[in-house]
Amino acid sequence: MIKKVKVEDLKPGIYICDLNCSWIIHPFLANKFKLKSDSQIQKITSLGIADVYIDTEKGLDVEQAVTRQEIQQSIQKEFKEVVEARKPSSYNHVSTLEETKTATLVIKEAKKIVSNVMDDARMGKQVKLERITPVVDKMIDSVFRNQDALVSLGRLKDVDEYTFMHSVSVSAMMISFCRAMGVERREIEEVACGAILHDIGKMKVPLSILNKPGKLTEDEFIQMKQHVTHGVGLLEDIPAMTENSMSVVSQHHEHYNGKGYPKGLKAEEIHKYGQMMAIVDVFDAITSNRCYHNGMSTVEAMRKILEWSDFNFNKLVAHNFIRSIGIYPVGSLVRLKSNRLSIVVDRGYESSYFEPIVKVIYDISKSKYIFPTFNLDLSKDNTADEIMCHEVPAKWNLDPSVFEM
């Protein structure tokens, strides 16, 4: 049986089947192992991990612990309450399909500029913010026209360009998140600049560690964590990097429970944009494919953000983030009542966000792809189909990114 256990109840002999944290915050070579010593438990505690999942069939039991099924039911209930409390908005001025062409060019330009700026930083050259701000303005313009096109495209990244595209992706999401929170454009510009440069300190991390095709050792993990301090050092003397910008750079790995780094800030000691960025950074990381890590579906990741908000994140901020993404984010794979798999390509009208526009791609009953694919607006009165559930692409050996919007 799988149970969720508080770290203070751990003891040698227990088999951990899930450390219940983002892979980016722990140095363990595996996420599943039997505890052999108290030192392992101390290491888990020092990372700020509050609870883990155990397998009682492979190790000792903890009788008072709740089952994973009970936890999942509780999270699902909270998730439903969060998304149903989402208020309709009128942010989209053009459809996702219309904005995708422009957004594609903006993403391409942003990736090139971020790559060049990071290369300069690695060679010891001063970061020139004036190279960043024009493309940030274009990203903001795109999100203001349509909140989904740029974000969904930003999340598509190749393994070998992760560092650059991660910076572009989280910047796009922070723009969208801030927009949904009613932040003024001037501040959004400051936040976006911080977001697109938040990992620039990694250019001071040895390439052997940064590009390692596998989990880092404990010593390598310690060196990687120093990227935040390096980033602050590279940017803090640039006049145009405001407090809002620097809070994103310096606090994106701080945790609400005070167990983050580099300063161990707690609760409201963390700037509001630092709190927002911590969530966005983790969300993009756990939904991205790496050579040693398969990304979660967006919905699975949102449920994890909810679960981790009991300790790592400000729960209210986490709720607002999930509402800003929506229950069916663009790029999600869903199963229709007609037993067909579809990809969400547009959230459609905000007043009917349970009925997005989808691209129908696969007939489950016939076990074959549908060609040509076609878009279906589930909000139309003459559409008898509806979404039954989310699906995990890996289950069907599908890569939604290969299907053009």
N, C-alpha and C positions, 0 to 999 in steps of 0.2 A: 504493500500500500504506500502511496505517495502522500507525505504530510509536510506541512509547513511548520518549521521549528525556529524559535528565537535563539539567537546565537548563545545566549547565556545558558541555554539548556543543552548545548552540544557537549559531547564527551567522546573520547577515543572509542572506536568500534562502530560509530554511526556512519552510514554510507550517504554521502551527499550526492544527489543526482542533479542539483541545479543550485548554483551559488546565488541565484535570484538578484543579479545585478548586471549592468551593462558590461560586456567583455572588455570595454576600454578602461575599466577602473580596477581590474584585478590582475595580478601577475601569475596566477596559477596556470600551469601548462594545460590543465584539463578542467572542465566544468563539473566532472563527475569523479569522485574518488572516496575511498574509505579513510576516515580520520584515524591517524595512527599516534598522534601526540598532542599534548596541550599547546605546543608551540604553533601548530597549524591553526588551532582555534584562536590563539592570540593574534595570528596574522590576519585571519578573517575579521576579527573584531576591529583591528587597527585600520582596516580599509573602510570602516563605516557601514559595513553590511549588517543589517539589523536582524534578518532572518533568512533561512535557506530552506530548500526542499530536500527531504530525505526519502530513501527507499527502504522501508522496514523489512523487505524481503531479502535485502542484501547486507543489512547491518542491524544494529540495535534499534529498538523502538523508543519513542517518547510518547507515553500514553495520553498525556493531556493535550497533545498537539492536534490542530485541526487538519482535516484532509484537504488535498488539493481541490477536490470537487467542491467542497464547501467554500473555499476561497474563490474559485472561479465563479460560482453562483453569486457571491457577494460583489465581485468586481463587475460582473455582467449587469447586475441590478444598478450599481452606481453609474456604469457607462451609459446605460439606457436613460437614466435620470439626467445625466449631463447633456447628452445630445438632444433630448427632448426639450430641454430648457433653452436651447439655442434660438435666438431671435432672428427672424428674417432680415436680410439687409439688401441694399440695392447697389452694392459695390461694382458689379460687373456691368460695364457699358458696352462691351462686345462679347461675343461668345468665345469659349475656349478655342474652338476650331479656328476662328478668325485671328485670334491673337497668337496662335502657335507659330506661325511663320515669322512674325516679328520677334517673338520671344526666342526662337531658335538662333537668330542672328545675334541677339543680345547675349545669350549664354555663350556663344562662340567667342564673342569679343571679350566678355568678362573672364573666361578661362584663360585666354591668351595674356591679358593684362596681369591677372593674378600670378600666372606662371612667370612672367617677366619680372614682376616686383619681387617675388620670392627668390628668384635667381640672383637678383641684385643684392638682396639681404644676405644670401649665403656667401656672396663675394665681398661682403663688408661695406657695400655702398649704402648711402642713406636712403630711407624709404621716402619716395616723393608722392605725397597724398594727391597731388594734382593729377596724377596719372589714373588714380582710382575714382575720383569723384564724378567724372563725366559718365562712366559706365554705370556707376551706382544710380545716377539720375535716370538713365535709360531703364534700369531695372525697376525703379520706383514707378516710372511712367507706365511700364508694362503691367505691373501689379495693380495700379490704379485703374487701368482699362479692364483688366480681368485678373482676379486673384488666384487663378489656378494654373494658367498656361506656363508661366515662368517657373513656378514652384514644382510642378510635375516634371518639367523638362530638366530642372536642376537636379532632381533626384536620380536621373539616369546617368550613371557614370561607369566607366571602365575601371577595372582593378588597378591598372597601371597609372591612372590619373586621379586616384582617389584624393590625395592631399589637396590638389588644386580645385577639383570639382566639389569637394566637401565644403570648402570655403565659399564657393559660389552658391551652393545649395542652401547652406544655413543662412546666408545673407538674404536670399530670396524668401525663405520662410520667415525670417525676422521681419522683413518688410511687410509681408502679408499679416503676420501676427500683430504687429504694431498698428497696421491699418484697421484690423478688426477691433482693436482696443481703443480706437479713436485718437491715436497719437498724431500730433500735428506733423506736417511734412518736414519741417526743419529738423525736428528731433529724429524723424525716421531716417533722414539722410545721415545724421551722426551715428545712429545705431547701426545702420547698414555698413558704413565705413568700418566701424569696429568689428562687425561680424565677418566681413570679407577678409579682414586682416587678423582675425582672432588666433589663427594658428601660425602666424609668421615666425614665431619663436622656434618652430620646428626646423627652421633653416639653420639653426645653431646646434641641432642634434645631429650626431654622426649619421651619414647616409646608410651605414651598415645596420643601424638600428631603425631608422625611419623607413627603409625599404625592405626590412627583413620579412621574408615570406613565411611567417609563422608567429607563434606567440613569443613575446619577449621574456627573457630571463628576469629575475627580480632586480638585478643590477641595471639591466637595460631599461626596465620599467621606471626605475628611479630617475635615470637620465632623461627619459621621455617626459616625465612629469615636470622637468625643469623648463619645458618649452614655454610655459606661462610666464615665468620670470624673465626668460629671454625675450619674449614678445613685448613685455612691458618696457624692458630696457631699450628695445629698438624704436619704440613709438612714443614714449612719455615726453620727450623733449620737442615733439612736433606740435607747434601752436594750434594747428587745426584739429588735432585729436582732443576733443572735448571730454569732459567728465563722463558724459553718456557713452562716447566712443570707447574710452578706456575701461569703463566698468564691464563692457562686453569682453574685452581682451583679458582683463585681469581676473575676472570672476566666473568664467564659463565652466570651471571645474569645482567651484565652491558648492557645498551641499547644505540644504536647509537645516540639517541636524548638526552642522558644525564639523562634519567628518571629511569635508572636501579639502582641496589644496589650491593655492599654496599657503594661504593664511588661516585656514580653518574657520572662516567666517560663519556665523550662525544666524538663521532667521532673517530679521530685518536689517542686520548688519550688511547683508548682501543687497546691492543696488537692485531696483526693480528690473532693470535691463539685464543685469547679471543673472537674476532668477529666471528670466525668460530665456536667456541664451543657454543656460544650463540644460533646460528641457529640450530646446531645439537641437543642440549639439548631440545629445544622447539619442534623440529620435532619429536624426539623420544617420548616425553611426550604426544603430541596430537594425535599420532598414536597408543598409547598403551591403552589397556582396563584396567580400574580400577573398583572397586566395585561401584563407584558413577559416572563413566565417561566412555562412549563408545568411543573408538578411531576412528579417521577419517581414510579414505582410504589414501594411500600414495599420490595419485594425488591431492585429496582435500587438504591435508596438504601442498603440494608444492605450491598450489595456495594461501593458507593462508600465507605461508612464503613470497611469492611475495607481497601480499597486505600489510603485516606488515613491509616489507622492506622500505616502504615510511617513516617510523619513527624509528622502533625498531632495524633494521638491516642495515648494509652496503649493498646497493642494488647490487653492483658489486659482493660482496662475496656471496650474496643470489643467484645470477644468476649462479655463478660457482658451488655452492652446488647443484642446481637443475640439471645442466648439468652432474655433477658427478654421480647423481643417475640415470639419464636417463628418457625418457618419459614413459617407461614401466618397472618399477623396478621389480625385482624378488619378487614374492609373490602377485603381483597385480592381481585383478580379472577383466577380460575383456570379452566383448561380441563379438563373431565372426559374420561374414556375414552370416554364415550358421545357425545362431540363436542358437548357443551353448555357454555356459559359460565355460571359461578356466582360468587357473592360469598360470601366467608367471613363468617358471622354469629356464629359461636361456635367457640372452639377445642375444645369438647367435653371429653372426659375427658383429663386431662393424660398418662395412660399411653398414649394413642393420638393424640398431637398431629400425626401425619401424616394423620389421618383426622378432620378437623373437621366441623362442621355448616355446610352451605352453602345459599344460596338460589339455586335454578336459575332463570335469567332469559332465556337465549337459546339457540336451536337453530341451531348453525352450519351443519349440513347443509341446513336449510330456509331459512336466512337470515332468520329471523324471531324476534321475542320470544315467550317462553312466557307465556301468560296463562291462568289466574292463576299467578303465581310460587308456588313451594313450597319448603319447607325439606327438606333431605336429610341425614341423619346417616350419614356415610360409615363410621363405626365399627361400625354394626350388621351382624350376620352375614348378614342377608338382603339387604344392599345389594351389588350386583355392581359398582357404579361406583367409580371412584377418580380422584384428581387426577393428571393427566399433566404439567402445567406451569403456571407463572404466565403471565399475560397482561397486556399494557400496555393500559389502558382506551382511550387515544387511538387505538390501532390499530383498535379496533372502534367508535370514536366513541361511547363509553359513559361515563357519569358514575355510578360506583357509589353515590355519596352520594344519588342520587335514589330509590334503592330502600330503603324502610324495612326495618329489621331485624325 
